[in-house]
Amino acid sequence: MNKDLRSELRTKYAINAIVMFAVITLAAISFTVG
């Protein structure tokens, strides 16, 4: 059970990091273009 919880937290953290990276990348692109 503890292992499942840990993997779930790691997945949420990975998704969160990917979303943040995408937002920052899009913001940088729009700032450069606009």
mmCIF file of the N, C-alpha and C atoms, coordinates in Angstrom:
data_MODEL
# 
_entry.id   MODEL 
# 
loop_
_atom_site.group_PDB 
_atom_site.id 
_atom_site.type_symbol 
_atom_site.label_atom_id 
_atom_site.label_alt_id 
_atom_site.label_comp_id 
_atom_site.label_asym_id 
_atom_site.label_entity_id 
_atom_site.label_seq_id 
_atom_site.pdbx_PDB_ins_code 
_atom_site.Cartn_x 
_atom_site.Cartn_y 
_atom_site.Cartn_z 
_atom_site.occupancy 
_atom_site.B_iso_or_equiv 
_atom_site.pdbx_formal_charge 
_atom_site.auth_seq_id 
_atom_site.auth_comp_id 
_atom_site.auth_asym_id 
_atom_site.auth_atom_id 
_atom_site.pdbx_PDB_model_num 
ATOM 1   N N  . MET A 1 1  ? 0.835 -1.201 0.000   1.00 0.00 ? 1  MET A N  1 
ATOM 2   C CA . MET A 1 1  ? 0.000 0.000  0.000   1.00 0.00 ? 1  MET A CA 1 
ATOM 3   C C  . MET A 1 1  ? 0.872 1.254  0.000   1.00 0.00 ? 1  MET A C  1 
ATOM 4   N N  . ASN A 1 2  ? 1.908 1.214  0.826   1.00 0.00 ? 2  ASN A N  1 
ATOM 5   C CA . ASN A 1 2  ? 2.794 2.371  0.896   1.00 0.00 ? 2  ASN A CA 1 
ATOM 6   C C  . ASN A 1 2  ? 3.497 2.600  -0.437  1.00 0.00 ? 2  ASN A C  1 
ATOM 7   N N  . LYS A 1 3  ? 3.846 1.496  -1.109  1.00 0.00 ? 3  LYS A N  1 
ATOM 8   C CA . LYS A 1 3  ? 4.533 1.604  -2.398  1.00 0.00 ? 3  LYS A CA 1 
ATOM 9   C C  . LYS A 1 3  ? 3.600 2.219  -3.446  1.00 0.00 ? 3  LYS A C  1 
ATOM 10  N N  . ASP A 1 4  ? 2.324 1.823  -3.422  1.00 0.00 ? 4  ASP A N  1 
ATOM 11  C CA . ASP A 1 4  ? 1.363 2.386  -4.373  1.00 0.00 ? 4  ASP A CA 1 
ATOM 12  C C  . ASP A 1 4  ? 1.204 3.883  -4.143  1.00 0.00 ? 4  ASP A C  1 
ATOM 13  N N  . LEU A 1 5  ? 1.105 4.276  -2.882  1.00 0.00 ? 5  LEU A N  1 
ATOM 14  C CA . LEU A 1 5  ? 0.939 5.693  -2.553  1.00 0.00 ? 5  LEU A CA 1 
ATOM 15  C C  . LEU A 1 5  ? 2.148 6.491  -3.032  1.00 0.00 ? 5  LEU A C  1 
ATOM 16  N N  . ARG A 1 6  ? 3.328 5.916  -2.816  1.00 0.00 ? 6  ARG A N  1 
ATOM 17  C CA . ARG A 1 6  ? 4.553 6.616  -3.220  1.00 0.00 ? 6  ARG A CA 1 
ATOM 18  C C  . ARG A 1 6  ? 4.614 6.783  -4.738  1.00 0.00 ? 6  ARG A C  1 
ATOM 19  N N  . SER A 1 7  ? 4.257 5.731  -5.478  1.00 0.00 ? 7  SER A N  1 
ATOM 20  C CA . SER A 1 7  ? 4.294 5.812  -6.942  1.00 0.00 ? 7  SER A CA 1 
ATOM 21  C C  . SER A 1 7  ? 3.249 6.806  -7.441  1.00 0.00 ? 7  SER A C  1 
ATOM 22  N N  . GLU A 1 8  ? 2.101 6.876  -6.743  1.00 0.00 ? 8  GLU A N  1 
ATOM 23  C CA . GLU A 1 8  ? 1.064 7.829  -7.147  1.00 0.00 ? 8  GLU A CA 1 
ATOM 24  C C  . GLU A 1 8  ? 1.563 9.255  -6.940  1.00 0.00 ? 8  GLU A C  1 
ATOM 25  N N  . LEU A 1 9  ? 2.225 9.494  -5.808  1.00 0.00 ? 9  LEU A N  1 
ATOM 26  C CA . LEU A 1 9  ? 2.765 10.827 -5.543  1.00 0.00 ? 9  LEU A CA 1 
ATOM 27  C C  . LEU A 1 9  ? 3.817 11.180 -6.588  1.00 0.00 ? 9  LEU A C  1 
ATOM 28  N N  . ARG A 1 10 ? 4.663 10.189 -6.936  1.00 0.00 ? 10 ARG A N  1 
ATOM 29  C CA . ARG A 1 10 ? 5.704 10.445 -7.931  1.00 0.00 ? 10 ARG A CA 1 
ATOM 30  C C  . ARG A 1 10 ? 5.075 10.771 -9.283  1.00 0.00 ? 10 ARG A C  1 
ATOM 31  N N  . THR A 1 11 ? 3.992 10.071 -9.642  1.00 0.00 ? 11 THR A N  1 
ATOM 32  C CA . THR A 1 11 ? 3.318 10.338 -10.915 1.00 0.00 ? 11 THR A CA 1 
ATOM 33  C C  . THR A 1 11 ? 2.721 11.735 -10.916 1.00 0.00 ? 11 THR A C  1 
ATOM 34  N N  . LYS A 1 12 ? 2.068 12.106 -9.811  1.00 0.00 ? 12 LYS A N  1 
ATOM 35  C CA . LYS A 1 12 ? 1.486 13.451 -9.724  1.00 0.00 ? 12 LYS A CA 1 
ATOM 36  C C  . LYS A 1 12 ? 2.579 14.505 -9.829  1.00 0.00 ? 12 LYS A C  1 
ATOM 37  N N  . TYR A 1 13 ? 3.730 14.261 -9.171  1.00 0.00 ? 13 TYR A N  1 
ATOM 38  C CA . TYR A 1 13 ? 4.827 15.216 -9.216  1.00 0.00 ? 13 TYR A CA 1 
ATOM 39  C C  . TYR A 1 13 ? 5.377 15.339 -10.634 1.00 0.00 ? 13 TYR A C  1 
ATOM 40  N N  . ALA A 1 14 ? 5.487 14.208 -11.335 1.00 0.00 ? 14 ALA A N  1 
ATOM 41  C CA . ALA A 1 14 ? 5.993 14.218 -12.710 1.00 0.00 ? 14 ALA A CA 1 
ATOM 42  C C  . ALA A 1 14 ? 5.041 14.980 -13.621 1.00 0.00 ? 14 ALA A C  1 
ATOM 43  N N  . ILE A 1 15 ? 3.734 14.717 -13.484 1.00 0.00 ? 15 ILE A N  1 
ATOM 44  C CA . ILE A 1 15 ? 2.746 15.420 -14.309 1.00 0.00 ? 15 ILE A CA 1 
ATOM 45  C C  . ILE A 1 15 ? 2.793 16.915 -14.013 1.00 0.00 ? 15 ILE A C  1 
ATOM 46  N N  . ASN A 1 16 ? 2.904 17.263 -12.726 1.00 0.00 ? 16 ASN A N  1 
ATOM 47  C CA . ASN A 1 16 ? 2.964 18.665 -12.332 1.00 0.00 ? 16 ASN A CA 1 
ATOM 48  C C  . ASN A 1 16 ? 4.187 19.339 -12.954 1.00 0.00 ? 16 ASN A C  1 
ATOM 49  N N  . ALA A 1 17 ? 5.331 18.662 -12.924 1.00 0.00 ? 17 ALA A N  1 
ATOM 50  C CA . ALA A 1 17 ? 6.553 19.220 -13.496 1.00 0.00 ? 17 ALA A CA 1 
ATOM 51  C C  . ALA A 1 17 ? 6.409 19.411 -15.003 1.00 0.00 ? 17 ALA A C  1 
ATOM 52  N N  . ILE A 1 18 ? 5.791 18.443 -15.680 1.00 0.00 ? 18 ILE A N  1 
ATOM 53  C CA . ILE A 1 18 ? 5.601 18.544 -17.133 1.00 0.00 ? 18 ILE A CA 1 
ATOM 54  C C  . ILE A 1 18 ? 4.678 19.711 -17.470 1.00 0.00 ? 18 ILE A C  1 
ATOM 55  N N  . VAL A 1 19 ? 3.600 19.854 -16.690 1.00 0.00 ? 19 VAL A N  1 
ATOM 56  C CA . VAL A 1 19 ? 2.663 20.957 -16.936 1.00 0.00 ? 19 VAL A CA 1 
ATOM 57  C C  . VAL A 1 19 ? 3.359 22.295 -16.724 1.00 0.00 ? 19 VAL A C  1 
ATOM 58  N N  . MET A 1 20 ? 4.125 22.421 -15.646 1.00 0.00 ? 20 MET A N  1 
ATOM 59  C CA . MET A 1 20 ? 4.845 23.669 -15.378 1.00 0.00 ? 20 MET A CA 1 
ATOM 60  C C  . MET A 1 20 ? 5.827 23.969 -16.512 1.00 0.00 ? 20 MET A C  1 
ATOM 61  N N  . PHE A 1 21 ? 6.542 22.938 -16.976 1.00 0.00 ? 21 PHE A N  1 
ATOM 62  C CA . PHE A 1 21 ? 7.498 23.118 -18.064 1.00 0.00 ? 21 PHE A CA 1 
ATOM 63  C C  . PHE A 1 21 ? 6.790 23.589 -19.331 1.00 0.00 ? 21 PHE A C  1 
ATOM 64  N N  . ALA A 1 22 ? 5.618 23.002 -19.619 1.00 0.00 ? 22 ALA A N  1 
ATOM 65  C CA . ALA A 1 22 ? 4.858 23.384 -20.810 1.00 0.00 ? 22 ALA A CA 1 
ATOM 66  C C  . ALA A 1 22 ? 4.391 24.829 -20.699 1.00 0.00 ? 22 ALA A C  1 
ATOM 67  N N  . VAL A 1 23 ? 3.895 25.213 -19.522 1.00 0.00 ? 23 VAL A N  1 
ATOM 68  C CA . VAL A 1 23 ? 3.409 26.587 -19.324 1.00 0.00 ? 23 VAL A CA 1 
ATOM 69  C C  . VAL A 1 23 ? 4.554 27.582 -19.491 1.00 0.00 ? 23 VAL A C  1 
ATOM 70  N N  . ILE A 1 24 ? 5.699 27.284 -18.886 1.00 0.00 ? 24 ILE A N  1 
ATOM 71  C CA . ILE A 1 24 ? 6.850 28.187 -18.992 1.00 0.00 ? 24 ILE A CA 1 
ATOM 72  C C  . ILE A 1 24 ? 7.329 28.278 -20.437 1.00 0.00 ? 24 ILE A C  1 
ATOM 73  N N  . THR A 1 25 ? 7.356 27.140 -21.134 1.00 0.00 ? 25 THR A N  1 
ATOM 74  C CA . THR A 1 25 ? 7.790 27.139 -22.532 1.00 0.00 ? 25 THR A CA 1 
ATOM 75  C C  . THR A 1 25 ? 6.846 27.961 -23.401 1.00 0.00 ? 25 THR A C  1 
ATOM 76  N N  . LEU A 1 26 ? 5.540 27.769 -23.222 1.00 0.00 ? 26 LEU A N  1 
ATOM 77  C CA . LEU A 1 26 ? 4.564 28.531 -24.008 1.00 0.00 ? 26 LEU A CA 1 
ATOM 78  C C  . LEU A 1 26 ? 4.665 30.017 -23.696 1.00 0.00 ? 26 LEU A C  1 
ATOM 79  N N  . ALA A 1 27 ? 4.865 30.356 -22.434 1.00 0.00 ? 27 ALA A N  1 
ATOM 80  C CA . ALA A 1 27 ? 4.990 31.760 -22.045 1.00 0.00 ? 27 ALA A CA 1 
ATOM 81  C C  . ALA A 1 27 ? 6.232 32.375 -22.691 1.00 0.00 ? 27 ALA A C  1 
ATOM 82  N N  . ALA A 1 28 ? 7.338 31.632 -22.689 1.00 0.00 ? 28 ALA A N  1 
ATOM 83  C CA . ALA A 1 28 ? 8.570 32.132 -23.294 1.00 0.00 ? 28 ALA A CA 1 
ATOM 84  C C  . ALA A 1 28 ? 8.397 32.319 -24.798 1.00 0.00 ? 28 ALA A C  1 
ATOM 85  N N  . ILE A 1 29 ? 7.727 31.376 -25.455 1.00 0.00 ? 29 ILE A N  1 
ATOM 86  C CA . ILE A 1 29 ? 7.509 31.477 -26.902 1.00 0.00 ? 29 ILE A CA 1 
ATOM 87  C C  . ILE A 1 29 ? 6.619 32.673 -27.223 1.00 0.00 ? 29 ILE A C  1 
ATOM 88  N N  . SER A 1 30 ? 5.521 32.827 -26.481 1.00 0.00 ? 30 SER A N  1 
ATOM 89  C CA . SER A 1 30 ? 4.610 33.941 -26.755 1.00 0.00 ? 30 SER A CA 1 
ATOM 90  C C  . SER A 1 30 ? 5.303 35.269 -26.464 1.00 0.00 ? 30 SER A C  1 
ATOM 91  N N  . PHE A 1 31 ? 6.161 35.303 -25.442 1.00 0.00 ? 31 PHE A N  1 
ATOM 92  C CA . PHE A 1 31 ? 6.893 36.530 -25.119 1.00 0.00 ? 31 PHE A CA 1 
ATOM 93  C C  . PHE A 1 31 ? 7.884 36.861 -26.232 1.00 0.00 ? 31 PHE A C  1 
ATOM 94  N N  . THR A 1 32 ? 8.542 35.837 -26.779 1.00 0.00 ? 32 THR A N  1 
ATOM 95  C CA . THR A 1 32 ? 9.514 36.052 -27.855 1.00 0.00 ? 32 THR A CA 1 
ATOM 96  C C  . THR A 1 32 ? 8.814 36.480 -29.143 1.00 0.00 ? 32 THR A C  1 
ATOM 97  N N  . VAL A 1 33 ? 7.692 35.840 -29.454 1.00 0.00 ? 33 VAL A N  1 
ATOM 98  C CA . VAL A 1 33 ? 6.969 36.142 -30.696 1.00 0.00 ? 33 VAL A CA 1 
ATOM 99  C C  . VAL A 1 33 ? 6.228 37.467 -30.582 1.00 0.00 ? 33 VAL A C  1 
ATOM 100 N N  . GLY A 1 34 ? 5.535 37.666 -29.473 1.00 0.00 ? 34 GLY A N  1 
ATOM 101 C CA . GLY A 1 34 ? 4.693 38.840 -29.312 1.00 0.00 ? 34 GLY A CA 1 
ATOM 102 C C  . GLY A 1 34 ? 5.448 40.032 -28.795 1.00 0.00 ? 34 GLY A C  1 
# 
